[in-house]
């Protein structure tokens, strides 16, 4: 399966993405220059594709240094 990760409508490049299934298999991928990555589905069942993106807090952060953005996509195969 092919995916693309966007943040503020721009590709999110060189970020780690994980794909997990209920059988405890985990795949680790990196997004490319276009924010794209692929996972190979070899087992049927439920899958979760996830990532966390961190960036330095730019404004209105109430004393925080970083902001975290979480994303997850689940599906059955």
Rosetta blueprint (number, residue, H / E / L):
1 X L
2 X E
3 X E
4 X E
5 X L
6 X E
7 X E
8 X L
9 X L
10 X E
11 X E
12 X L
13 X L
14 X L
15 X L
16 X E
17 X E
18 X E
19 X E
20 X E
21 X E
22 X L
23 X L
24 X L
25 X L
26 X E
27 X E
28 X E
29 X E
30 X E
31 X L
32 X L
33 X L
34 X L
35 X L
36 X E
37 X E
38 X E
39 X L
40 X L
41 X L
42 X L
43 X L
44 X L
45 X L
46 X E
47 X E
48 X E
49 X E
50 X E
51 X E
52 X E
53 X E
54 X E
55 X E
56 X E
57 X L
58 X L
59 X L
60 X L
61 X L
62 X L
63 X L
64 X L
65 X L
66 X E
67 X E
68 X E
69 X E
70 X E
71 X E
72 X E
73 X E
74 X E
75 X E
76 X E
77 X L
